[in-house]
Amino acid sequence: MPLTSAPFLSDIAFGAPGGVAYWAQTSDAKRIRIGAWQRPEAKGTVLIFPGRTEFIEKYDICAAQLAQRGLASMAIDWRGQGLADRMLDNPLIGHVDSFPDYQKDVDALLRTARTLEMPRPFFLLAHSMGGAIGLRAAMEGLSVQATAFSGPMWGIKLAPHLRPFAWALSHVMPLIGRGAGLPPGTKIEHHVLTDGFEGNLLTRDPEQFDFMRKQLETHPELALGGPSFVWLREALRETRHLATRPSPNLPCVTFVGTNERIVETSAIQTRMAKWKDGTLELVANGEHEVLMESEAVAGPLFDKVAALFLKRGHG
């Protein structure tokens, strides 16, 4: 199937020029959007797996960081977010029927990478929800030479007394026809638009937070609010399942902030303690998005990612 151009919203791409986007169709007929930062002279291509609520242009800054280190990049709007097909009548509610469905999006991304003849080898950089999708993909043979994760969603941070309640509610509500509803404590508005910088859980850098806010104010069609009960059920199932499986035989570096408040850090620590060729890097005072911090914080992290990838790709 020939590639079809898709909008790349360059007015909210705050990294370097050169990003382009394409539409791709998944095996179950969902239309997703794929971004590419092509560098013919690059020493490989980083497949960026964004988190829930995110979109291609948010990773333009990361692509610029990787380009400075000799790497091309691709990113994806997962089904249900960005400009990809939304899954519910209310487009502001995040939803997926089954977490393994995201692997169909991964397959479409890889097909696009091959069609574009993106520079080999391929590497994986996955954030938050993308970390769960990426871990399963790597376990199931994703054709990458090394992996990096940022605040991966290998567990969802819930107060211990709320965990049984969340599990029960996420299973019961779909049974009574309310699976598309929002779980308690979530809201329909994107948190970057409703929470000020002081209360945000993502970054300590005011400039990066301002970029995030401006992107959604300029293009509200990109916004996504809380997840559905079905998404929560499927996410809890997926993280429980992944915890039972061994890590892939790939080099890995994982970053997590010491002030992480969105994903479950104990799940990250447990996996990385057993990952044969894995390193866990704690980012002092870091929030959820440690790669979207000031240059002083994020720059050395990208140095470590690039060093791992380039060593593996050409060592």
ZIGITA-V446638 format. One record per backbone hydrogen bond with DSSP energy under -0.5 kcal/mol. NH is the residue of the N-H (numbers start at 1). CO is the residue of the C=O. E is the energy in kcal/mol with one decimal. If there is no record, write none. Layout:
nh:NH co:CO e:E
nh:NH co:CO e:E
This chain:
nh:4 co:23 e:-0.8
nh:6 co:21 e:-2.3
nh:9 co:7 e:-0.5
nh:10 co:8 e:-2.0
nh:12 co:9 e:-1.9
nh:13 co:10 e:-1.1
nh:14 co:12 e:-0.8
nh:16 co:60 e:-0.5
nh:20 co:36 e:-2.1
nh:21 co:6 e:-0.5
nh:22 co:34 e:-2.6
nh:23 co:4 e:-2.9
nh:24 co:32 e:-2.5
nh:26 co:30 e:-2.6
nh:29 co:26 e:-2.0
nh:32 co:24 e:-2.8
nh:32 co:30 e:-0.6
nh:33 co:77 e:-0.8
nh:34 co:22 e:-3.0
nh:35 co:75 e:-2.7
nh:36 co:20 e:-2.6
nh:37 co:73 e:-2.9
nh:38 co:18 e:-0.5
nh:38 co:36 e:-0.6
nh:42 co:39 e:-2.5
nh:43 co:70 e:-3.0
nh:45 co:121 e:-2.4
nh:46 co:72 e:-2.9
nh:47 co:45 e:-0.6
nh:47 co:123 e:-3.5
nh:48 co:46 e:-0.8
nh:48 co:74 e:-3.4
nh:49 co:47 e:-0.6
nh:49 co:125 e:-2.5
nh:50 co:48 e:-0.7
nh:54 co:51 e:-1.6
nh:58 co:55 e:-1.0
nh:59 co:55 e:-0.5
nh:59 co:56 e:-2.2
nh:60 co:57 e:-1.7
nh:63 co:59 e:-2.6
nh:64 co:60 e:-2.0
nh:65 co:61 e:-2.0
nh:66 co:62 e:-2.4
nh:67 co:63 e:-2.5
nh:68 co:64 e:-2.0
nh:69 co:65 e:-0.6
nh:69 co:66 e:-1.0
nh:70 co:67 e:-1.9
nh:71 co:66 e:-2.1
nh:72 co:44 e:-2.6
nh:73 co:37 e:-1.6
nh:74 co:46 e:-2.4
nh:75 co:35 e:-2.0
nh:76 co:48 e:-0.6
nh:77 co:33 e:-3.0
nh:78 co:76 e:-0.8
nh:80 co:85 e:-3.0
nh:81 co:78 e:-1.8
nh:82 co:222 e:-0.6
nh:84 co:81 e:-1.8
nh:85 co:31 e:-2.9
nh:91 co:89 e:-0.9
nh:93 co:90 e:-1.6
nh:94 co:92 e:-0.6
nh:94 co:226 e:-2.4
nh:101 co:98 e:-2.0
nh:102 co:99 e:-2.1
nh:103 co:100 e:-1.5
nh:104 co:101 e:-1.6
nh:105 co:101 e:-0.8
nh:106 co:102 e:-1.9
nh:107 co:103 e:-2.3
nh:108 co:104 e:-1.7
nh:109 co:105 e:-2.2
nh:110 co:106 e:-2.4
nh:111 co:107 e:-2.3
nh:112 co:108 e:-2.0
nh:113 co:109 e:-2.4
nh:114 co:110 e:-2.2
nh:115 co:111 e:-2.4
nh:116 co:112 e:-2.5
nh:117 co:114 e:-0.8
nh:118 co:113 e:-2.4
nh:123 co:45 e:-2.4
nh:124 co:146 e:-2.1
nh:125 co:47 e:-2.5
nh:126 co:148 e:-2.5
nh:127 co:49 e:-2.7
nh:128 co:150 e:-2.1
nh:130 co:127 e:-2.2
nh:131 co:128 e:-1.8
nh:132 co:128 e:-0.9
nh:132 co:129 e:-0.7
nh:133 co:129 e:-2.1
nh:134 co:130 e:-2.9
nh:135 co:131 e:-1.8
nh:136 co:132 e:-2.0
nh:137 co:133 e:-2.3
nh:138 co:134 e:-2.7
nh:139 co:135 e:-2.5
nh:140 co:136 e:-1.7
nh:141 co:138 e:-1.4
nh:142 co:137 e:-2.2
nh:144 co:142 e:-2.4
nh:145 co:122 e:-2.6
nh:147 co:251 e:-2.4
nh:148 co:124 e:-1.9
nh:149 co:253 e:-2.1
nh:150 co:126 e:-2.4
nh:151 co:255 e:-2.9
nh:153 co:128 e:-2.6
nh:154 co:152 e:-2.0
nh:157 co:262 e:-1.8
nh:158 co:156 e:-0.6
nh:162 co:159 e:-2.0
nh:163 co:159 e:-1.3
nh:164 co:160 e:-0.6
nh:166 co:162 e:-2.9
nh:167 co:163 e:-2.5
nh:168 co:164 e:-2.5
nh:169 co:165 e:-3.0
nh:170 co:166 e:-2.3
nh:171 co:167 e:-0.9
nh:171 co:168 e:-0.6
nh:172 co:168 e:-2.5
nh:173 co:169 e:-2.5
nh:175 co:171 e:-0.7
nh:175 co:172 e:-0.6
nh:176 co:172 e:-1.1
nh:176 co:173 e:-0.7
nh:177 co:174 e:-1.4
nh:178 co:173 e:-2.9
nh:181 co:178 e:-1.6
nh:183 co:227 e:-0.8
nh:186 co:183 e:-1.8
nh:193 co:190 e:-1.3
nh:194 co:190 e:-1.1
nh:195 co:191 e:-2.9
nh:199 co:196 e:-0.8
nh:200 co:197 e:-1.4
nh:206 co:204 e:-0.7
nh:209 co:205 e:-2.2
nh:210 co:206 e:-2.2
nh:211 co:207 e:-2.0
nh:212 co:208 e:-2.1
nh:213 co:209 e:-2.3
nh:214 co:210 e:-2.7
nh:215 co:211 e:-2.2
nh:216 co:212 e:-1.4
nh:217 co:213 e:-2.3
nh:218 co:214 e:-2.4
nh:219 co:215 e:-1.9
nh:222 co:219 e:-2.2
nh:223 co:220 e:-1.5
nh:225 co:92 e:-3.0
nh:226 co:187 e:-2.3
nh:228 co:94 e:-2.6
nh:229 co:179 e:-0.6
nh:229 co:181 e:-1.4
nh:230 co:179 e:-2.1
nh:232 co:228 e:-2.3
nh:233 co:229 e:-2.7
nh:234 co:230 e:-2.9
nh:235 co:231 e:-2.8
nh:236 co:232 e:-2.5
nh:237 co:233 e:-2.3
nh:238 co:234 e:-2.6
nh:239 co:235 e:-2.6
nh:240 co:236 e:-1.8
nh:241 co:237 e:-2.5
nh:242 co:238 e:-3.0
nh:243 co:239 e:-1.6
nh:244 co:241 e:-1.7
nh:245 co:242 e:-1.7
nh:250 co:248 e:-2.0
nh:251 co:145 e:-0.6
nh:252 co:277 e:-2.2
nh:253 co:147 e:-1.4
nh:254 co:279 e:-2.7
nh:255 co:149 e:-2.9
nh:256 co:281 e:-2.0
nh:257 co:287 e:-0.6
nh:258 co:283 e:-2.4
nh:259 co:286 e:-2.4
nh:260 co:257 e:-1.5
nh:264 co:155 e:-2.5
nh:265 co:263 e:-0.8
nh:267 co:264 e:-0.6
nh:268 co:264 e:-1.1
nh:269 co:265 e:-2.7
nh:270 co:266 e:-2.4
nh:271 co:267 e:-1.9
nh:272 co:268 e:-2.7
nh:273 co:269 e:-1.8
nh:274 co:270 e:-0.6
nh:274 co:271 e:-1.3
nh:275 co:271 e:-0.8
nh:276 co:274 e:-0.6
nh:278 co:275 e:-1.8
nh:279 co:252 e:-1.8
nh:281 co:254 e:-3.4
nh:281 co:279 e:-0.5
nh:282 co:280 e:-0.6
nh:283 co:256 e:-2.4
nh:284 co:282 e:-0.7
nh:286 co:283 e:-2.4
nh:288 co:201 e:-1.8
nh:289 co:202 e:-2.6
nh:290 co:288 e:-0.9
nh:292 co:289 e:-1.5
nh:297 co:294 e:-0.9
nh:298 co:294 e:-3.2
nh:299 co:295 e:-1.9
nh:301 co:297 e:-0.7
nh:302 co:298 e:-2.4
nh:303 co:299 e:-2.0
nh:304 co:300 e:-1.8
nh:305 co:301 e:-2.3
nh:306 co:302 e:-2.8
nh:307 co:303 e:-2.4
nh:308 co:304 e:-2.1
nh:309 co:305 e:-2.6
nh:310 co:306 e:-3.1
nh:311 co:307 e:-1.9
nh:312 co:308 e:-2.1
nh:313 co:309 e:-2.9
nh:314 co:310 e:-1.7
nh:315 co:311 e:-1.1
